[in-house]
Amino acid sequence: MTKFLYENRIWDKVETLPLDELRQLQWERLRQTVARVVERVPFYKKRFGEAKITADTIRSLDDLKRLPMTTKADLRDHYPLGFLAVPREEVLRYHGSSGTTGKPTMVAYTRNDIDVWSHLCARFLIGGGLQPHHTVQIAFGYGLFTGGFGLHYGVEKVGAAIIPAASGNTKRQIMLMQDIQSDALVCTPSYALTIADAIKHEGIDPGSLALKYAFFGGEAWTEQMRESIESDLGIFASNNYGLSEVIGPGVSGECAARDGMHFQEDHFIVECLDPDTLEPVADGEPGELVITAITKEAMPVIRYRTRDIARLYSEPCLCGRTTTRMSRVIGRSDDMMIIRGVNVYPSQIEEALLQIEGVTPHYEIELTRPKTLDIVTVRVEITPDQLSDKLSDMAQLKDVISEAIMQVTGIHTHVDLMPPRSLQRFEGKAARINDLRDLKVE
């Protein structure tokens, strides 16, 4: 295997800064950001005042752990613009993320924020193989959701052409790929599965398309899913990570080595903490990502608890970038399923399923508690060649799947085999868990 999967290209020399210079830059920007939010954001003025912390008391990056944390609940409690750190007339754009309250968590951007955002997205797009002569089909939603616009800006910054197809209307997506010959696809990995499934169903040869690269984000996905999508579409698929509360896509992204996503550490400070104790975990161990935005002007956040579980790696990367890398998101601390005392993430079940020949990446998880014990039912589509009238064949496949899930998660599951194309397809983020348990505490 070659050193890189495609040409190794770096957008910005800051990505290769010596670590001592990078840490010095982070410290300076952290102090500047703290000074601004303490002066302009009532929430932070109160919290930092209670902790007796000012910008002058931050003598090194080690002092970061003394700073108060910010949660999504804090943002909701100060809806819509309680965290705004600039005058309203300096805001160029508002975005938002969906929430359980029915109101989005709003975020704001100055003109400089938009420029930084596009710059950060250009970094991981270049790292993932995009070049100025390419044409990119963006199948993310355009609207309050940050994904569509963030990638749009990044592609423009690189200089590539854009087809702003937006999400949905899969037949039209495929038509555009055929007629305009898109080189790259931007969407959620679950929607890429939907597109690949539709291409196969229509009898279209993937080799007739010009697709070479894909840039997926917006949800957790496994390496096995990447292999499945790449095989079905004949592409290289890169992972990227971001969240609207911090800036949107562009927080981190893969390089040509595809050995973790590089954090944009000149703009963000990342910590990986035990979600229960909030103490740092060892390098390479899973923990909750806590992110501080150190250049965002309109609405910076300090030590924002993302609830995303991942691993951080500090050893050097083959590509020459010096920044910390993160693994793909394993799951979310608030989406983790606790099954009979065992912590399980949906991505673990997906990992087990995609190890089995004849099983597709389309599945659903249903949780019930008819009496006192949790029951997990996994409904998974099988390929047409696995369909059989013999009950023994179907029973054997169920046992193989159940055992594979047991090996990865440690829990027993009931398995329902579903015929091809019988489960829901997703045009955005996949919703795979249906929790029917009554977990109310008396």
Salt bridges, closest charged atoms under 4 A:
ASP12 OD2 - HIS119 NE2 2.75
ASP12 OD2 - ARG123 NH2 3.07
GLU15 OE1 - ARG321 NE 2.86
GLU50 OE2 - LYS46 NZ 2.72
ASP56 OD1 - ARG31 NH2 3.86
ASP63 OD1 - ARG66 NH1 3.61
ASP74 OD1 - ARG47 NH2 3.69
ASP115 OD1 - LYS157 NZ 3.05
GLU156 OE2 - HIS152 NE2 3.25
ASP183 OD1 - LYS212 NZ 2.50
ASP197 OD2 - ARG421 NH1 2.32
ASP197 OD2 - ARG425 NH2 3.05
GLU223 OE1 - ARG226 NH2 3.03
GLU223 OE1 - ARG328 NH2 2.72
GLU230 OE2 - ARG258 NH1 2.48
ASP232 OD1 - LYS200 NZ 3.96
GLU245 OE2 - LYS72 NZ 3.00
GLU254 OE1 - ARG226 NH1 2.68
ASP259 OD2 - ARG325 NH1 3.30
GLU265 OE2 - ARG23 NH1 3.13
ASP266 OD2 - ARG123 NH2 2.84
ASP266 OD2 - HIS267 NE2 3.29
GLU271 OE1 - ARG303 NH2 2.89
GLU288 OE1 - ARG305 NH2 2.72
ASP308 OD1 - ARG332 NH1 2.89
GLU315 OE2 - ARG325 NH2 3.62
ASP334 OD1 - ARG332 NE 2.94
ASP335 OD2 - ARG332 NE 3.89
GLU366 OE1 - ARG379 NH2 3.41
ASP374 OD1 - ARG369 NE 2.68
ASP374 OD2 - ARG437 NH1 3.25
GLU381 OE2 - ARG425 NH1 2.61
ASP416 OD2 - ARG379 NE 3.74
ASP435 OD2 - ARG437 NH2 2.89
